[in-house]
Structures are given as structure tokens and as C-alpha cells.
Amino acid sequence: MSETLKEAVITASQKWKSCFNSGDAAGCAACYEEDALMEAKPFGLFNGREAIQAFWQNLVEQGYSDVDYINPKITVIDATSAVLSSGWKMNKAHGVITKELWALQDDGSVLLREDYFEAQG
């Protein structure tokens, strides 16, 4: 089961990156659970898909794009959840993802339940 969950996280993470890089903030937000929590340092805490979408929309409108993960690591927590951590870079910033908590949904997909990352420049 853990390999299947890992593969689902990899697929979902690639979908999120593809949405962001194509300027699709709604697509990014759709990768989160409805009541997800995102902490983006130093920008703040965003609770729920609507607030998270507004955050990503703002970045897209400012011309941020080309996100890529550097040395991602996926740790399976249990049968229904896994954590991704990674460095990241994009055209106008870089930083670190300390915790993306991906949770298995009833339909077999995974969505972000928690997202903690930091912009470092």
C-alpha cells in the first residue's frame, strides 16, 4: 500500500506544479482539501481552499512561475497519509517545503490537508 500511496502523492504533486506553472490558481487550490491549512512564511496562515486559491492567484498575477522541487522526499505516515518535504525554486523565489501532508480521499486520489513552506528569497 505504501508504494501505491507514494505514487499517488507523486502524481498529485506533479499536477499541482503543472497547474501553478500554467497560471491556474483554481487548479492549484483543487489539489487541497476543502478545509486545508497552509502556512506560507513570511506571508501568513491560509485556512480553506478559497483563501489558498487567493494566495496562489496573487502570486500568479505577480508573474511567479516555473516552480520546481529540489530533492523531494516522501515519507509514508500510515495507510492514508504521507508527507512530502523538499527544497523548491521558481523564477522569482526559492525556499523550503517543511511539510506537505497528503491525505488519501475516498475516491483513491490524494489531496493536501496541510502545507507548510517558507520563501527564502
Buried (B, 14 or more C-beta within 10 A) or exposed (E): EEEEBBEBBBEBBEBBBEBBBEBBBEBBBBBBBEEBBBBBBEBEEBEBBEBBBEBBBEBBEEEBBEBBBEEBEBEBEEEEBBBBBBBBBBEEEBBBBBEBBBBBBEEEBBBBBBBBBBBEE
